[in-house]
Amino acid sequence: MSKFYDFSAETLDGKPAPLSDYRDKVVLIVNTASKCGFTPQYDGLELLWSKYRDRGLVVLGFPCNQFGAQEPGDAAEIASFCSLTYEVDFPMMRKIDVNGPAAHPLYAWLKTQKKGVLGTSGIKWNFTKFLIDRSGRVVDRFAPTVEPKALEGAIERLL
């Protein structure tokens, strides 16, 4: 069994979100920010969620303020921004760190499973994406510059 299902997060409204709830789903994990040049990717992430969720895709957003302080808001502000500006309906988690000693344990693990450019492990910027298959295995990592629409082929193969 994959270690992926052993992790837990917390939703923006403070509820526990054990990743075991997503067993047998394809999961796209994204570190997000509300004031980033890549923030419009929320639209594409929402489109992926709408198009594929009935087939087993889950998109999980993890707000992070580690890159240019581009996610300064609290949970209520993030929820309001995502809902009102991008009509985000996919699950959003509490703000976390993705790098450094306070990195969320999920991200510490994700970075060991799929390296970034030139074999680096650290998350370089907002909207880095990890694609998890139905068995909880990390199958790919995508740079922030990769638009959500470009992930459709990889998602289709896993569904």
Salt bridges, closest charged atoms under 4 A:
GLU10 OE2 - ARG94 NE 2.75
ASP13 OD2 - LYS15 NZ 3.37
ASP89 OD2 - ARG53 NH1 2.82
ASP133 OD2 - ARG137 NE 3.25
GLU152 OE1 - LYS51 NZ 2.77
GLU152 OE2 - LYS149 NZ 3.51
GLU156 OE1 - ARG55 NH2 3.22
